Amino acid sequence: MSKKQWYETLFENYAQQYDKEGFAQGTIGECNFLETELDFNKALKILDIGCGTGRHSIEMTKRGYNITGIDLSASMLKRAKEKAKQNGVKVDFWQHDARNLPFVKEFDVAIMLCEGGFPLMETDEMNYQILENASQALKHNAKFIFTTLNGLFPLFHSLNNFYTAEVKDGNASYNSQTFNLMTFRDYNITTVVDDNGVKKELECSERYYLPCEINWLLKTLGFTTIDICGAKLGAFSRQDRLKTDDFEMLVIAQR
């Protein structure tokens, strides 16, 4: 049996705590943006990749959209199903690895927000598999909206200063050990207290991407229009031009 990766261990028994994290508080504004991008077309079939506890899936379903959520973590999906029931909505949640999805040309839109898989994988090839599988799941005339870590940020800023400024009592904390300029990977120690009160310290590796890399990767998958913006928590906007002080970037691709 292969050793569990850090992201698998992180998301075990972490669902309720995850929903309290600062980065998970922008759901309403982010769904407002999605609705605008979809022209409020509720006939579209949407795939939520790395849906976690289902916060975007549930909110979009409450607004009348047809959405399917997939995630690798059984405990996150369990929480998502509980929340859907509490909100009085029915959402299809399935456990799948985003590198190996069973869908072929089934969806009009794919979303992948808050680093729900990409770019957490161990290798660039595995990260590319996630983009490839998302592309495969989409119909010919489709839209792909996702966020990822902005490779421009660590070139101009200290990751540890950013992490220190963002951390609040009870939330996850991060201690960057090395940012490798050859691979654009940040090797950090992530510390969380899970839903059972157990403290976990995990050695993590996260891949930061330059905008030109994202452009190239998506072009190889047949996306013809690619817009990359800054990703402000709960306030996504095409008007938010990507800058070096944006920790994340928002990608809107169409073909």
C-alpha positions, 0 to 999 in steps of 0.5 A, a space after each residue: 500500500 502506497 504511503 499517503 500524501 500530505 494532502 490526503 492526511 491533511 483532509 482527514 477529519 478536517 472538514 468542520 475546521 476547514 469551513 472555519 478557515 479564512 480562505 473558505 469565507 468568500 463563497 457568496 462573492 465567488 458564486 456571484 462571480 460564477 453566476 455572471 460568468 455563466 450568464 445566469 444560465 441554469 441549464 448548464 451542467 457544472 463540474 466542481 473539481 476538488 469540491 471539499 465540503 461542497 461550499 460552492 456546489 451547495 451555494 450554486 445548487 441553492 441558486 438553481 444550478 445543476 452541479 456535480 461535486 467531486 473530491 478525493 477525501 471521503 471525510 470532506 465529502 461526508 461533510 458536504 453531504 451533511 451540509 447539503 441536507 441541512 440546506 435542503 438541497 440535493 447535490 451529486 457528490 462523488 469520490 474521485 481522483 481529479 487525475 482520473 475522472 470518469 467523465 467524457 464531454 459531459 459538462 458545460 463548465 468546470 470550476 476548481 477553486 481554492 486549490 482543490 487539487 491542482 497545484 498540490 500534486 507531487 509532480 508537474 505531470 500529475 498537476 497536468 493530469 488534473 487539467 487534462 481530466 478537467 478538459 476531457 470532462 468538458 464539452 467542445 464549447 465549454 468554460 473552465 474557471 479555476 484559481 491557483 498559486 501565483 508564481 509571481 508572488 514569491 519572486 517579490 514577497 516573503 511567503 512567511 511574512 504573508 503566512 504570518 499576516 494571514 494566520 488567526 487563532 485556531 486556523 492552519 499555520 504555514 512555515 515555508 522552509 524553501 522556495 525552489 526557484 528551479 521548480 517553483 515549489 514551496 516546501 513548507 510545514 503546515 500545522 492544523 488542529 483537526 476536528 478531533 483536536 489532534 495537532 498535525 504537522 505536515 511536510 507539504 510541497 505546493 507548486 506555484 505557476 507563472 501566468 505564461 505557464 498556465 497559458 501554455 498548458 491550457 493551449 495544449 488542451 485546446 483552450 483558445 481564450 485564456 484570461 488571468 486575473 488576480 483572485 481576491 477572496 470573495 471578490 473575483 473580478 475580470 477587472 482585477 488585473 494580476 499583480 505581483 502582490 496577488 497570492 492567487 490568480 483566477 483563470 477563466 478559459 474557454 474553447 
